[in-house]
Amino acid sequence: MTARRPRHPVAAPEPVQLVERIASLHGRRVLVAGDLILDRYLRGEVPRISPEAPVPVFHVRGEEERPGGAANVAANVASLGGAPLLIGLRGADAAGRRLLRCITESGVPADGVRVDRSRPTIEKTRVLARHQQMLRVDREEAHPLPPLLERRIVGQLAALRGKLDAVILSDYAKGLLTRKVVEAACALAAEVIVDPKGRDFARYRGAQGLTPNAGEAEAATGIATASLEGCRGAATALLRDVGLDWVVITRGARGIYWRTRHGDEGDAPTRARGVFDVTGAGDTVIAVLALARAAGFALGDAVELANAAAGLVVERLGAASVTPAELAGALTHGFSTATKVMTLSAAAELSRQLAAQGRRVVLTNGCFDLLHAGHVQSLEHARSQGDALFVAVNDDASVRRAKGAARPVQSLEPRLRTLAALACVDAVFPFGEDTPARVVPRIAPAVLVKGEDWRDKGVVGRDWVEAHGGRVVLAPIVPGHSTSAIIERIRSGGGAP
Amino acid sequence: MSDRDGALELGAIVTRMRGASICVVGDLIADLYVHTRPARLSREAPVLIVHHEREELIPGGAANTARNLAALGVKVWLVADVGADAAGAAVSEQLAAAGVDVSGILRRDDRPTVTKTRVLAGDPHRTKQQLVRIDKEPRRAETRPRVAETIARLERAEPQVAAFLVSDYDYDLLAPPVIDWLRARAAKKPVVVDSRHRLPRFGGVAVITPNEEEAEAAAGLRIESREDALEAGRRLLTQLAVGAVLLTRGKHGMMLFAAGVPPVEYPVVGKGEVVDVSGAGDTVVAAFTAARLAGAALPVAAWISNAAASVVVMKVGAAICVPEELQKALALAPLPASAIRSAEA
C-alpha cells in the first residue's frame, strides 16, 4: 500500500488471510454479458519473400483459437471455480460454431449465447512470426443490436433476477451493451461491474463498479492518468459523474489503483516479474473482482487478489486464466517457479500444446547434481535453440548406475527444484532409464541438445528427432566446470582454483 | 489453306474439345484473396490492424487446370487431395459446380488443404495492395502421401479418359510410385506434364510444358536470350526423351520443340493489356491437351493454347477461358506460317 495521503487509510490485507478466503469464491454465480470474440492465433515463420509481390510469405505452423472478449472473462470465472453464465451474440457462421466449442471447452455453459443473423461472428486473427506479431485481421460489424434481439436479451436478463451473486458487463463496443441492456442488468439485484469501452461512461449509470484501464480512464475524463495523483483525480470524477460505488483503474506495469465513493483508496503494485503477454490480463482482473466481491471481500482485498491473479497471467507462457490453487500459491510463496516441476506425462502434454502453437520445444537431459556455471551456460545455450526448454533429469537410481554409489550428492527433488528456478528453463521432469530413448518420442522436441562430448558416443534419440523433422544440436562444453571436480575440491579441503 | 479456312479449322478443333475426356492429377491449391481496409495501429504491438471486407476463394494448381478444361467443355476427372477443412470443401464444391468429376478428390484429416491466402488492403475504391501471403501446407515430416489410394483412383479413371494431365506443384500427391505409374501409362495414353520442380522425373512422357524458370532448372542453363531458350528446349527434348516440349516464355511468347522437326516460335497473341499472369500456365496446358485430343497437330495445339493464354492474362486472378472467347481470339490470330509448315511436315 503506497498511496499518499489516503483520506481513509486501509490496512493492507494479510496474504494468509486472503488465501484462506479463496475457497469462498467457489460456486459463486457470475453473469457475464458482453461482446463475444473468437481470438485466433496463426503462428509460423517467414522463410521467404513472395515471387508475386514484394511481401513476406508466412508459413503457418500452428493455429489456435481461444474464447475472447466477454467469453474470456467467463472462462476466467470458470477457471477460478466460479459458476459463470454467459450472454452474448455469435454469427450464423462456421466461426460462430467454433466459438461455441471454445466456450464450452473453457468450462462455460454456452446456452445463453444467441445467434445474430445480421452480422458475422467477431474474429480477430493475429499473424505471429516466431513471437513477433506482423498483422491483425479483424472481422466484425459494429452496429447496435437489432430491436428484436435486444428485447429477447432484456427478457433473458430479467429471468435471472435473484439468481446471481454478481454481474459483469464486458464491453468491447460491438453493440450488445445498449442502454436498455445495461438497465436490465442493473435491475438484477446483484453488484454490476463494468469493463468499459469508449469515452462516454454515462451509458453505464446504474452499475456499481467500473474497471477502466489508465488509457480509458484518461480518455473518458480528460485527466492524465500516468501518475497516481492523476488516477485519483480520474477515479473521483468517474465516481461522481457516473454515480458509481467504486472504480478500479488497471495501470499495466504500474499495478492497480482503486477508490470508493467514500474516499477509501489504495494501490497494489504489479506482482509480475517478467511480462510475457499482457493480453487478457484485464479479463482476469474483472473476473476475480466479481467473484471476490460476490464472496463478500472488501474492495481492497478483492483488488489484492485480482492483482495476484493478473501477475500470474502475464508472467506465464500461454496462460489465459488462473486456478484457485495457483492463486493460493502466488499469495503464499510469491511467484513460485515450482510449477515448472512436473511429470513426464504433464511435460508431454505441455510440449504438445506448445507445438500446436507453432513453438519449437528444445529438450535436453542430464543429472545436474551440483548445479554449476557450466550447467547454466549450456542450458542457456540450449534455450536459445528454440522457444521453450524442457529438461529431463535422471532420478537417483539412474544417477547411481551412471556415476557410482556415492552419487547423487543431492536427491532428485532438490535437483529438480533448483533447475526450475532458472529463467531459461520452462519445464523439468524426472526419468528413470539410463538413456532418454523413451523420453524423446514422448516430448517430441523440435530440437534435441546434448553436450559436444556426445559427438562420438552417438546421441540417443537422434534418429527419432531427425525422422520427425527436428534437429540435433551439440552444445559446446565449458571447460573447468564439473560436479565431480567440485566434489573432489571439497573432499581435499581445497578452495576455488 | 487461306486464313479464313485456317480460322474455320481452328474453330472446329475448339468445338470438338467437347468430346474429350481427361484425368487431371496433381496438387490442389485453394487461392484465397482476403480484401481488407486498413483501420489503425494495434495497442498490443506496433502492427497494422485491417478490417475484413470480403473474401474470394479460387481453385488453384491442379484445380485451376481442371476448371480450365471444364470451361472448354472437356469431361474432367480430378485426382487430388484436400484437407478436412472449409477451404477444401469450398474448392470441391466450386469444381463440382463447374462440371468437374470430383469423386477422385480425397478428403484427408491428417493434413490441411494447401491454402495460399493473400491479404490485400486499401481504402474502398482504390486498388488494393498485397500485405502478406499466408501459406498453409502439409508438413513433409508429418504426412505420408496416400500412394495406394492415389493409384487406385487413377486406375478407376483410366478406362474413362483419353489422356492424363499432371499438374505438379511439388506438394505431396505425386510420390515417386505415382510418377512411375503415370510414366508406365505413357506408352498407351498421352501424358502431359506441368511440373514445378521435378521435370527430370518425368522422362518419356508425351509433352512437358515448362516456363523459363522451370526449364532453366531442368536443363541446367540460364535463359537470357532467344538462343538460350532454343538450347534449353532442345536439351530437355533429348535428355528427357519426351515427345514434345512446349516452353512458355511470358512476354516472349512460346516455343515448341518436337522430335524430328525444327522448333516453332510463337509470338504473344493479342494486343490487350496484361493484367494478371497468375494461373496462365494452367490455362496453357489445359487448352493444349484439349486441342490435342480434339485432333490438332502439335504446332496447332500450341497456337490454340497461346490464344487461350491471351484471353486469361487480361483477367484478374487465376482465370478461365470459355470456347466463345477462344474462338474470338483465334479469329483475330490466324495460325502463323511457321506453324502451318511444321504441322504439314
Interface residues (C-beta under 8 A of the other chain):
Chain A: L42 S50 E52 A53 V55 P56 V57 F58 H59 V60 R61 A94 E123 R126 V127 Q132 Q133 M134 L135 R136 V137 D138 R139 E140 V278 T279 A467 H468 G469
Chain B: V34 T36 A39 S42 E44 A45 V47 L48 I49 V50 H51 H52 A86 R118 V119 Q130 L131 V132 R133 I134 D135 K136 E137 R139 R140 A141 E142 S278
